[in-house]
């Protein structure tokens, strides 16, 4: 049987020293990857190009590098402890686990059986403990996104840089998600690098004449990020802007556009 295109890409990335399966000599660890000599250079080049475009070449942005571990209350009050989850089902026949919202016709994607457990919420955050005692009091999480580190430092950045709204904060760093069904290769992994911006603007009731509202600023960022990919060499006809449906939106989001 001929190898799929994905298999060929994975094989090529390994042979050329771009990406290796993590812990391969011990059987690997699902959905974790190591960047080889050429891979790390490519990744660093992309990160530097992104940082240059969104921080150095703008006069309304600041940079930040926050810690991966944070006080558990950060994730409680952001809603992640209660809502950052996927519906999980187990197949009683082949014993595999799947996301309930990815099932077709209520059947297991692995064996086709309809003998499934009831869906239950599965929190995607990796748990760990801080200190020598394992207890709820010492529970912490590996951050599932870098945004919260920006939010909790908003006042610090505002005071130390004397910024005025609107302005943004950019960050590059590791994030972790205990995915139920990781995707092929590096497209949906449990450990990954995020390049993230949080851009802060005035609520509509505080806008002065001529100042842009949140919808206008959001649209500007969508256009600028789209054009950045084109500038890197991606043909515009191979990119699309897709508005997320209300069912897809994060619990805190007013609108989201995916560049695919």
Beta strands, then each sheet from edge to edge (+ up, - down):
strand 1: 19-21
strand 2: 33-35
strand 3: 61-64
strand 4: 85-90
strand 5: 97-99
strand 6: 120-123
strand 7: 126-129
strand 8: 139-142
strand 9: 167-176
strand 10: 191-200
strand 11: 241-243
strand 12: 257-259
sheet 1: 1+ 2-
sheet 2: 3+ 9+ 10-
sheet 3: 5+ 4- 6+
sheet 4: 7+ 8-
sheet 5: 11+ 12-
end
